[in-house]
């Protein structure tokens, strides 16, 4: 191994070790932070998520109403279809 390769390898190891230390330090600091640490930002985030949740619930309720409306239409047209089939059978029977 040449001197340049040795120095390059040493730098790579040092950089990797430093990056690992920084990652562990950041991870530990993140885990220690409580909602109080974030203060207003945390409250704003909660409010935003609550708003998104309420919007989602509203959309689900609208979809339920729409589904029920479609079910009613399906029932109506199913009955109408049965009536028309009976009328068609009667007409065919008369024509024969």
Secondary structure by P-SEA (a helix, b strand, c coil): ccaaaaaaaaaaaaaaaaaaaaaaaaaaaaaaccccccaaaaaaaaaaaaaaaaaaaaaaaaaaaaaaaaaaaaaaaaaaaaaaaaaaaaaaaaac
